[in-house]
Protein backbone atom coordinates (compact mmCIF):
# COMPACT_ATOMS: atom_id res chain seq x y z
CA UNK A 1 0.00 0.00 0.00
CA UNK A 2 2.86 2.35 0.82
CA UNK A 3 4.37 1.87 -2.64
CA UNK A 4 1.08 2.89 -4.24
CA UNK A 5 1.07 6.18 -2.34
CA UNK A 6 4.58 6.91 -3.53
CA UNK A 7 3.92 5.90 -7.15
CA UNK A 8 0.63 7.82 -7.54
CA UNK A 9 2.15 11.34 -7.78
CA UNK A 10 4.69 10.12 -10.33
CA UNK A 11 2.02 8.48 -12.45
CA UNK A 12 -0.12 11.61 -12.31
CA UNK A 13 2.93 13.67 -13.25
CA UNK A 14 3.30 11.58 -16.38
CA UNK A 15 -0.40 11.35 -17.18
CA UNK A 16 -1.45 15.01 -16.86
CA UNK A 17 0.84 16.39 -19.62
CA UNK A 18 -0.30 13.59 -21.91
CA UNK A 19 -3.96 14.43 -21.33
CA UNK A 20 -3.36 18.14 -21.86
CA UNK A 21 -1.60 17.63 -25.19
CA UNK A 22 -4.22 15.12 -26.36
CA UNK A 23 -6.85 17.90 -26.34
CA UNK A 24 -4.65 20.57 -27.89
CA UNK A 25 -4.95 21.58 -31.51
CA UNK A 26 -2.21 21.81 -34.09
CA UNK A 27 -1.73 23.65 -37.36
CA UNK A 28 -4.06 21.26 -39.17
CA UNK A 29 -6.27 19.98 -36.35
CA UNK A 30 -8.72 21.76 -34.05
CA UNK A 31 -8.58 21.50 -30.30
CA UNK A 32 -11.57 19.99 -28.54
CA UNK A 33 -12.72 23.44 -27.47
CA UNK A 34 -12.48 24.85 -30.99
CA UNK A 35 -14.37 21.84 -32.36
CA UNK A 36 -17.17 22.38 -29.87
CA UNK A 37 -17.23 26.12 -30.61
CA UNK A 38 -17.55 25.35 -34.33
CA UNK A 39 -20.43 22.92 -33.69
CA UNK A 40 -22.19 25.56 -31.61
CA UNK A 41 -21.77 28.18 -34.33
CA UNK A 42 -23.11 25.75 -36.95
CA UNK A 43 -26.17 25.01 -34.81
CA UNK A 44 -26.85 28.71 -34.23
CA UNK A 45 -26.55 29.53 -37.95
CA UNK A 46 -28.88 26.65 -38.85
CA UNK A 47 -31.41 27.84 -36.25
CA UNK A 48 -31.16 31.37 -37.60
CA UNK A 49 -31.77 30.14 -41.14
CA UNK A 50 -34.81 28.17 -40.01
CA UNK A 51 -36.23 31.22 -38.26
CA UNK A 52 -35.70 33.61 -41.19
CA UNK A 53 -38.55 34.01 -43.68
CA UNK A 54 -36.15 34.74 -46.57
CA UNK A 55 -34.05 31.59 -46.16
CA UNK A 56 -34.65 27.88 -46.16
CA UNK A 57 -32.65 25.83 -43.69
CA UNK A 58 -33.33 22.75 -45.82
CA UNK A 59 -31.61 24.26 -48.86
CA UNK A 60 -28.47 25.55 -47.13
CA UNK A 61 -25.64 23.35 -45.88
CA UNK A 62 -23.64 24.95 -43.07
CA UNK A 63 -20.10 23.94 -42.09
CA UNK A 64 -17.80 25.75 -39.67
CA UNK A 65 -14.03 25.45 -39.30
CA UNK A 66 -12.22 27.64 -36.79
CA UNK A 67 -15.01 30.21 -36.84
CA UNK A 68 -15.22 30.43 -40.63
CA UNK A 69 -18.71 29.49 -41.81
CA UNK A 70 -19.20 28.00 -45.26
CA UNK A 71 -22.65 28.12 -46.80
CA UNK A 72 -23.35 25.80 -49.72
CA UNK A 73 -26.33 24.54 -51.64
CA UNK A 74 -28.96 25.96 -53.95
CA UNK A 75 -31.35 28.82 -53.21
CA UNK A 76 -34.20 30.31 -55.19
CA UNK A 77 -33.12 33.95 -55.27
CA UNK A 78 -30.29 36.38 -54.73
CA UNK A 79 -32.31 37.74 -51.80
CA UNK A 80 -32.20 34.31 -50.11
CA UNK A 81 -28.46 34.06 -50.73
CA UNK A 82 -27.80 37.47 -49.18
CA UNK A 83 -30.15 36.80 -46.26
CA UNK A 84 -28.37 33.52 -45.44
CA UNK A 85 -25.03 35.30 -45.36
CA UNK A 86 -26.39 38.02 -43.07
CA UNK A 87 -27.80 35.41 -40.70
CA UNK A 88 -24.41 33.68 -40.52
CA UNK A 89 -22.53 36.96 -39.98
CA UNK A 90 -24.88 37.81 -37.11
CA UNK A 91 -23.90 34.76 -35.04
CA UNK A 92 -21.41 35.36 -32.21
CA UNK A 93 -18.03 33.76 -32.83
CA UNK A 94 -18.19 33.87 -36.63
CA UNK A 95 -14.86 35.08 -38.01
CA UNK A 96 -15.79 35.04 -41.71
CA UNK A 97 -18.45 33.68 -44.06
CA UNK A 98 -17.76 31.91 -47.34
CA UNK A 99 -21.01 32.16 -49.28
CA UNK A 100 -20.92 29.40 -51.90
CA UNK A 101 -24.68 29.34 -52.38
CA UNK A 102 -25.86 29.00 -55.97
CA UNK A 103 -29.01 30.77 -57.16
CA UNK A 104 -31.14 28.42 -59.21
CA UNK A 105 -32.48 29.76 -62.43
CA UNK A 106 -36.20 29.13 -62.85
CA UNK A 107 -35.74 29.25 -66.63
CA UNK A 108 -34.32 25.72 -66.67
CA UNK A 109 -37.17 24.22 -64.67
Z-matrix of the N, CA and C atoms (Angstrom, degrees):
N
C 1 1.449
C 2 1.526 1 111.02
N 3 1.314 2 116.64 1 -37.69
C 4 1.449 3 121.86 2 -178.93
C 5 1.530 4 111.23 3 -65.18
N 6 1.318 5 116.73 4 -36.55
C 7 1.469 6 120.52 5 177.80
C 8 1.535 7 111.17 6 -63.97
N 9 1.322 8 116.37 7 -36.77
C 10 1.454 9 120.90 8 -179.71
C 11 1.526 10 111.03 9 -64.50
N 12 1.330 11 116.37 10 -38.61
C 13 1.467 12 119.86 11 178.59
C 14 1.520 13 110.98 12 -66.62
N 15 1.295 14 116.62 13 -34.56
C 16 1.462 15 120.36 14 179.34
C 17 1.519 16 110.96 15 -75.27
N 18 1.326 17 118.29 16 -38.44
C 19 1.461 18 122.70 17 -176.47
C 20 1.526 19 112.76 18 -75.68
N 21 1.320 20 118.21 19 -29.21
C 22 1.467 21 121.90 20 -175.61
C 23 1.532 22 113.18 21 -56.72
N 24 1.329 23 121.27 22 -48.86
C 25 1.468 24 119.58 23 179.37
C 26 1.537 25 112.64 24 -62.00
N 27 1.327 26 116.52 25 -35.01
C 28 1.464 27 119.28 26 179.17
C 29 1.528 28 111.26 27 -68.55
N 30 1.324 29 115.62 28 -41.31
C 31 1.465 30 119.23 29 177.98
C 32 1.524 31 110.99 30 -64.82
N 33 1.313 32 116.83 31 -41.94
C 34 1.467 33 120.03 32 177.40
C 35 1.527 34 111.14 33 -64.25
N 36 1.331 35 115.80 34 -37.09
C 37 1.462 36 120.02 35 177.68
C 38 1.514 37 112.46 36 -62.44
N 39 1.318 38 116.55 37 -32.02
C 40 1.460 39 120.80 38 177.53
C 41 1.526 40 112.10 39 -82.98
N 42 1.319 41 116.57 40 -33.95
C 43 1.453 42 121.60 41 -174.88
C 44 1.527 43 113.62 42 -77.65
N 45 1.310 44 117.87 43 -39.75
C 46 1.469 45 121.38 44 -175.84
C 47 1.529 46 112.31 45 -60.69
N 48 1.333 47 120.78 46 -48.79
C 49 1.472 48 118.70 47 177.90
C 50 1.526 49 113.02 48 -61.00
N 51 1.326 50 116.32 49 -35.42
C 52 1.464 51 119.55 50 177.54
C 53 1.521 52 110.82 51 -62.84
N 54 1.325 53 117.38 52 -45.47
C 55 1.461 54 120.94 53 179.96
C 56 1.525 55 111.87 54 -64.81
N 57 1.312 56 116.50 55 -38.64
C 58 1.465 57 119.72 56 179.77
C 59 1.522 58 111.67 57 -66.27
N 60 1.313 59 118.56 58 -39.96
C 61 1.460 60 120.55 59 180.00
C 62 1.517 61 111.70 60 -76.21
N 63 1.327 62 118.27 61 -24.01
C 64 1.463 63 120.85 62 179.24
C 65 1.524 64 111.13 63 -67.75
N 66 1.316 65 118.69 64 -26.07
C 67 1.461 66 122.44 65 -179.00
C 68 1.526 67 112.85 66 -97.75
N 69 1.313 68 116.90 67 -3.82
C 70 1.461 69 120.55 68 -177.93
C 71 1.519 70 110.35 69 -81.53
N 72 1.319 71 115.84 70 152.22
C 73 1.447 72 120.81 71 177.42
C 74 1.520 73 110.61 72 -89.54
N 75 1.313 74 115.10 73 173.02
C 76 1.458 75 120.58 74 175.31
C 77 1.522 76 107.31 75 -134.25
N 78 1.309 77 116.45 76 -169.78
C 79 1.459 78 119.96 77 -179.58
C 80 1.517 79 113.31 78 -62.53
N 81 1.330 80 116.77 79 -28.83
C 82 1.464 81 120.22 80 -177.37
C 83 1.519 82 113.57 81 -112.91
N 84 1.333 83 117.37 82 -11.06
C 85 1.456 84 120.71 83 -178.63
C 86 1.519 85 110.40 84 -119.97
N 87 1.342 86 115.28 85 148.61
C 88 1.464 87 121.06 86 177.55
C 89 1.522 88 110.46 87 -87.48
N 90 1.312 89 115.33 88 148.93
C 91 1.461 90 119.48 89 171.82
C 92 1.525 91 108.01 90 -72.54
N 93 1.300 92 116.10 91 167.19
C 94 1.464 93 120.62 92 178.54
C 95 1.519 94 110.68 93 -59.99
N 96 1.322 95 116.68 94 -41.99
C 97 1.464 96 120.33 95 179.39
C 98 1.516 97 112.81 96 -63.48
N 99 1.336 98 116.43 97 -42.43
C 100 1.466 99 120.53 98 178.69
C 101 1.522 100 110.76 99 -65.37
N 102 1.326 101 116.49 100 -40.00
C 103 1.467 102 121.11 101 177.91
C 104 1.523 103 110.32 102 -59.88
N 105 1.328 104 116.13 103 -46.34
C 106 1.464 105 119.89 104 179.54
C 107 1.524 106 111.56 105 -66.31
N 108 1.326 107 117.55 106 -38.50
C 109 1.466 108 120.87 107 175.63
C 110 1.527 109 110.53 108 -60.28
N 111 1.327 110 116.72 109 -44.37
C 112 1.465 111 121.03 110 179.32
C 113 1.528 112 111.49 111 -62.27
N 114 1.326 113 117.24 112 -41.29
C 115 1.470 114 120.95 113 178.10
C 116 1.529 115 110.67 114 -63.75
N 117 1.318 116 116.26 115 -38.90
C 118 1.468 117 120.41 116 178.50
C 119 1.527 118 110.79 117 -65.79
N 120 1.322 119 116.55 118 -43.79
C 121 1.467 120 120.44 119 178.03
C 122 1.519 121 110.16 120 -60.58
N 123 1.334 122 117.00 121 -46.35
C 124 1.466 123 120.95 122 179.50
C 125 1.521 124 110.69 123 -57.50
N 126 1.324 125 117.56 124 -45.48
C 127 1.466 126 121.47 125 -179.84
C 128 1.529 127 111.42 126 -63.14
N 129 1.321 128 117.15 127 -40.37
C 130 1.463 129 120.59 128 179.83
C 131 1.529 130 111.50 129 -68.13
N 132 1.326 131 117.34 130 -39.30
C 133 1.471 132 120.35 131 177.50
C 134 1.526 133 109.65 132 -64.94
N 135 1.342 134 117.05 133 -45.06
C 136 1.467 135 120.34 134 179.69
C 137 1.528 136 110.93 135 -61.81
N 138 1.324 137 117.63 136 -40.08
C 139 1.469 138 120.59 137 177.50
C 140 1.522 139 110.78 138 -65.49
N 141 1.333 140 116.43 139 -39.61
C 142 1.458 141 120.20 140 177.81
C 143 1.520 142 112.32 141 -64.58
N 144 1.320 143 116.34 142 -38.47
C 145 1.468 144 120.51 143 177.72
C 146 1.520 145 110.75 144 -65.84
N 147 1.331 146 116.41 145 -39.97
C 148 1.464 147 120.73 146 179.88
C 149 1.525 148 111.42 147 -67.10
N 150 1.326 149 116.92 148 -30.87
C 151 1.456 150 120.57 149 -178.47
C 152 1.515 151 114.58 150 -90.16
N 153 1.326 152 118.03 151 -0.10
C 154 1.459 153 122.01 152 -178.14
C 155 1.524 154 109.48 153 -100.66
N 156 1.325 155 116.94 154 129.93
C 157 1.468 156 120.53 155 -176.64
C 158 1.533 157 113.21 156 -71.24
N 159 1.340 158 117.24 157 -18.13
C 160 1.466 159 120.09 158 -178.38
C 161 1.528 160 113.31 159 -94.20
N 162 1.326 161 116.85 160 -2.93
C 163 1.467 162 119.33 161 -178.91
C 164 1.518 163 110.20 162 -125.92
N 165 1.309 164 114.90 163 160.45
C 166 1.458 165 120.93 164 175.62
C 167 1.521 166 108.60 165 -122.39
N 168 1.324 167 116.31 166 116.05
C 169 1.459 168 120.35 167 -179.57
C 170 1.523 169 111.05 168 -64.12
N 171 1.318 170 117.51 169 -24.23
C 172 1.460 171 120.63 170 -179.53
C 173 1.523 172 112.15 171 -75.46
N 174 1.318 173 117.92 172 -23.62
C 175 1.459 174 121.65 173 -178.67
C 176 1.520 175 113.36 174 -89.74
N 177 1.327 176 117.60 175 -18.83
C 178 1.465 177 121.17 176 -171.43
C 179 1.526 178 110.07 177 -110.06
N 180 1.318 179 115.56 178 125.33
C 181 1.465 180 122.27 179 174.04
C 182 1.521 181 107.58 180 -93.70
N 183 1.330 182 116.37 181 131.61
C 184 1.465 183 121.71 182 -177.58
C 185 1.523 184 109.09 183 -118.17
N 186 1.325 185 116.13 184 127.60
C 187 1.463 186 121.66 185 173.83
C 188 1.525 187 107.57 186 -132.57
N 189 1.326 188 115.83 187 143.82
C 190 1.461 189 120.73 188 -179.28
C 191 1.519 190 109.67 189 -129.39
N 192 1.323 191 115.84 190 133.79
C 193 1.464 192 121.58 191 176.45
C 194 1.517 193 108.10 192 -137.32
N 195 1.323 194 115.51 193 113.69
C 196 1.465 195 122.53 194 -179.17
C 197 1.526 196 112.85 195 53.15
N 198 1.326 197 115.86 196 41.74
C 199 1.452 198 121.68 197 176.55
C 200 1.516 199 115.46 198 85.60
N 201 1.332 200 117.25 199 -6.56
C 202 1.464 201 121.09 200 177.92
C 203 1.530 202 107.83 201 -93.57
N 204 1.325 203 115.89 202 119.96
C 205 1.456 204 121.89 203 -177.72
C 206 1.520 205 109.14 204 -95.79
N 207 1.327 206 115.51 205 131.34
C 208 1.465 207 120.66 206 175.36
C 209 1.520 208 108.23 207 -112.23
N 210 1.322 209 115.42 208 125.77
C 211 1.455 210 121.89 209 176.88
C 212 1.529 211 107.48 210 -105.40
N 213 1.316 212 116.65 211 130.36
C 214 1.465 213 119.90 212 177.86
C 215 1.518 214 109.43 213 -141.79
N 216 1.314 215 114.88 214 160.67
C 217 1.454 216 121.23 215 -179.11
C 218 1.515 217 110.39 216 127.01
N 219 1.318 218 114.61 217 -168.18
C 220 1.465 219 121.48 218 -178.24
C 221 1.523 220 110.05 219 -117.55
N 222 1.318 221 115.98 220 136.16
C 223 1.464 222 121.72 221 176.71
C 224 1.518 223 108.72 222 -125.44
N 225 1.325 224 115.03 223 165.52
C 226 1.466 225 120.25 224 -173.87
C 227 1.522 226 114.84 225 -87.13
N 228 1.340 227 117.08 226 -17.22
C 229 1.462 228 118.20 227 -176.94
C 230 1.523 229 111.00 228 -153.96
N 231 1.319 230 114.49 229 162.68
C 232 1.461 231 120.73 230 175.76
C 233 1.527 232 109.84 231 -64.55
N 234 1.328 233 116.49 232 -32.69
C 235 1.462 234 121.45 233 177.56
C 236 1.526 235 110.37 234 -61.57
N 237 1.314 236 118.16 235 -42.55
C 238 1.466 237 122.30 236 178.22
C 239 1.522 238 111.19 237 -65.13
N 240 1.327 239 115.94 238 -39.75
C 241 1.464 240 120.90 239 179.10
C 242 1.527 241 110.33 240 -62.53
N 243 1.324 242 116.36 241 -47.74
C 244 1.463 243 121.07 242 -179.92
C 245 1.530 244 111.72 243 -65.78
N 246 1.338 245 116.51 244 -39.50
C 247 1.464 246 120.48 245 -179.74
C 248 1.533 247 110.52 246 -64.71
N 249 1.320 248 117.49 247 -40.01
C 250 1.465 249 121.05 248 179.05
C 251 1.527 250 110.56 249 -62.98
N 252 1.307 251 116.91 250 -40.62
C 253 1.466 252 120.28 251 178.49
C 254 1.527 253 110.80 252 -65.32
N 255 1.323 254 117.48 253 -41.65
C 256 1.459 255 120.93 254 179.46
C 257 1.528 256 111.55 255 -64.67
N 258 1.324 257 116.36 256 -38.45
C 259 1.470 258 119.91 257 176.88
C 260 1.522 259 109.48 258 -61.06
N 261 1.321 260 116.98 259 -47.13
C 262 1.472 261 121.45 260 -178.75
C 263 1.526 262 110.92 261 -62.59
N 264 1.326 263 117.23 262 -43.63
C 265 1.471 264 120.77 263 -178.96
C 266 1.533 265 111.70 264 -65.47
N 267 1.318 266 117.28 265 -23.96
C 268 1.455 267 121.43 266 -178.49
C 269 1.526 268 114.66 267 -81.70
N 270 1.316 269 117.36 268 -4.66
C 271 1.468 270 120.75 269 -178.60
C 272 1.527 271 109.74 270 -86.63
N 273 1.320 272 116.36 271 132.70
C 274 1.467 273 121.47 272 179.04
C 275 1.527 274 110.27 273 -61.36
N 276 1.327 275 115.50 274 136.16
C 277 1.457 276 121.13 275 178.15
C 278 1.512 277 114.26 276 96.79
N 279 1.337 278 117.20 277 -10.37
C 280 1.461 279 120.33 278 -179.88
C 281 1.522 280 108.84 279 -75.66
N 282 1.321 281 116.30 280 124.87
C 283 1.461 282 122.77 281 -179.49
C 284 1.524 283 110.31 282 -88.65
N 285 1.335 284 116.20 283 -41.49
C 286 1.462 285 121.95 284 -178.67
C 287 1.519 286 108.03 285 -157.66
N 288 1.339 287 116.11 286 162.01
C 289 1.460 288 121.70 287 177.28
C 290 1.518 289 108.63 288 -127.47
N 291 1.320 290 115.84 289 127.50
C 292 1.462 291 122.74 290 173.68
C 293 1.521 292 106.20 291 -103.48
N 294 1.322 293 116.15 292 105.96
C 295 1.462 294 121.19 293 -176.09
C 296 1.523 295 109.19 294 -93.58
N 297 1.330 296 116.11 295 96.58
C 298 1.461 297 122.20 296 178.87
C 299 1.528 298 111.64 297 -103.48
N 300 1.324 299 116.28 298 24.65
C 301 1.456 300 120.28 299 178.19
C 302 1.520 301 110.10 300 -70.39
N 303 1.312 302 116.22 301 143.26
C 304 1.462 303 122.14 302 179.56
C 305 1.526 304 108.23 303 -113.64
N 306 1.331 305 115.19 304 129.36
C 307 1.469 306 120.31 305 178.64
C 308 1.511 307 107.61 306 -84.52
N 309 1.329 308 114.47 307 122.05
C 310 1.464 309 120.13 308 177.90
C 311 1.512 310 110.45 309 -74.20
N 312 1.283 311 114.57 310 139.38
C 313 1.462 312 119.59 311 176.13
C 314 1.513 313 108.00 312 -91.91
N 315 1.328 314 116.40 313 127.02
C 316 1.465 315 120.90 314 179.23
C 317 1.533 316 112.09 315 -74.28
N 318 1.322 317 117.15 316 -11.02
C 319 1.462 318 121.09 317 -179.78
C 320 1.519 319 111.75 318 -66.57
N 321 1.339 320 116.75 319 -31.26
C 322 1.459 321 121.03 320 -176.98
C 323 1.521 322 113.21 321 -85.57
N 324 1.331 323 116.91 322 -5.75
C 325 1.465 324 119.55 323 -177.58
C 326 1.500 325 112.27 324 -88.84
